[in-house]
């Protein structure tokens, strides 16, 4: 019995780098888009325990409470006002406040953009500390 050698065709033994390069480029693009968004609103977030201790020290008369009811209506210290008149009311309140602290609550169904714009307006009107309260 003779043994014959079967000759196999040469295979491709090089790794295909195209999928790896595609995934890497997609990740680079995602990071390029997401990085400016992380620094856009300049909202500093403190740990909850630290914020709770500081909030307990501050008297209710020193802080300004804003509750966002809808994109058009907000409550400032439990007084309902139109969203457009928020800066006009908030600026004198912050000037009179010794701590310049603003506590912001948000109702269900309010868009993220409305919430962030209220935070940005509070910062622009002179708030030194902004606390976000859930619930």
C-alpha positions in Angstrom: 0.0 0.0 0.0 1.3 3.3 -1.0 0.9 6.4 0.9 0.3 9.3 -1.3 0.7 12.8 0.0 -2.2 15.0 -0.5 -1.2 18.5 -1.2 -3.3 21.1 0.5 -3.8 24.5 -0.8 -2.1 27.1 1.2 -4.4 28.8 3.7 -4.6 32.4 4.7 -2.9 32.6 8.1 -2.9 36.4 8.4 -5.3 37.9 11.0 -8.0 40.2 9.5 -7.3 43.6 11.1 -10.3 45.4 9.4 -12.9 44.7 12.2 -10.4 45.7 14.9 -9.7 49.0 13.2 -13.4 49.7 12.5 -14.3 49.1 16.2 -11.3 51.3 17.3 -12.3 54.1 15.1 -16.0 54.0 16.3 -14.8 54.2 19.9 -12.6 57.2 19.1 -15.5 59.0 17.4 -17.8 58.2 20.4 -15.2 59.6 22.8 -14.7 62.7 20.7 -18.4 63.4 20.8 -19.0 62.5 24.5 -16.1 64.4 26.0 -17.3 68.0 25.3 -20.7 67.1 26.6 -19.2 66.0 30.0 -17.8 69.5 30.5 -20.5 71.6 28.9 -22.8 72.5 31.8 -20.0 72.7 34.5 -22.1 71.2 37.2 -20.1 69.9 40.1 -21.5 66.9 41.9 -20.6 66.2 45.5 -21.1 63.0 47.4 -24.5 62.6 48.9 -23.3 62.3 52.5 -21.3 65.5 52.2 -24.2 67.4 50.6 -26.6 66.1 53.3 -24.4 67.3 56.1 -24.1 70.7 54.6 -27.8 71.0 53.8 -28.6 70.2 57.5 -26.5 73.2 58.6 -28.0 75.7 56.2 -31.2 77.3 57.5 -34.3 77.2 55.3 -34.3 81.0 55.2 -30.9 81.1 53.7 -31.5 78.8 50.7 -33.7 79.2 47.7 -35.8 76.3 46.6 -36.7 75.8 43.0 -39.1 73.1 41.9 -39.5 72.5 38.2 -43.2 71.6 37.6 -43.1 71.7 33.8 -41.0 73.3 31.1 -43.1 76.5 31.4 -43.8 76.6 35.2 -41.5 76.6 38.2 -42.0 77.1 41.9 -39.5 79.4 43.7 -39.8 79.1 47.5 -43.3 77.5 46.8 -44.5 80.5 44.8 -45.5 79.6 41.2 -44.0 81.7 38.5 -43.5 81.4 34.7 -40.2 79.8 33.6 -39.3 82.8 31.5 -39.3 85.1 34.6 -37.0 82.9 36.6 -33.8 84.9 36.2 -35.6 88.2 37.1 -36.8 86.7 40.4 -33.8 84.6 41.2 -31.1 87.3 40.8 -32.4 89.6 43.7 -33.0 86.6 45.9 -29.5 85.3 45.5 -28.0 88.8 46.2 -30.0 88.9 49.5 -29.0 85.3 50.4 -25.8 85.0 52.6 -25.1 81.5 51.5 -26.2 81.8 47.8 -27.4 78.2 47.9 -30.1 76.9 45.5 -31.9 73.6 46.0 -33.5 72.3 42.8 -36.2 69.6 42.6 -37.7 68.3 39.4 -41.1 66.8 38.8 -41.7 63.6 36.8 -41.9 64.1 33.0 -39.8 67.2 32.8 -37.1 67.0 30.1 -33.4 66.8 30.9 -32.8 69.9 28.9 -35.3 72.0 30.9 -33.7 70.7 34.1 -30.1 71.5 33.0 -31.1 75.0 31.7 -32.6 75.9 35.2 -29.3 74.7 36.8 -27.3 76.8 34.3 -29.5 79.9 34.9 -29.1 79.6 38.7 -25.4 79.5 38.3 -25.4 82.5 35.9 -27.6 84.5 38.4 -25.0 84.0 41.1 -25.6 80.7 42.9 -22.4 79.5 44.6 -23.8 76.1 45.5 -26.5 74.1 43.8 -28.1 71.0 45.4 -30.2 68.6 43.4 -32.9 66.8 45.4 -34.6 63.7 44.1 -38.1 62.5 44.7 
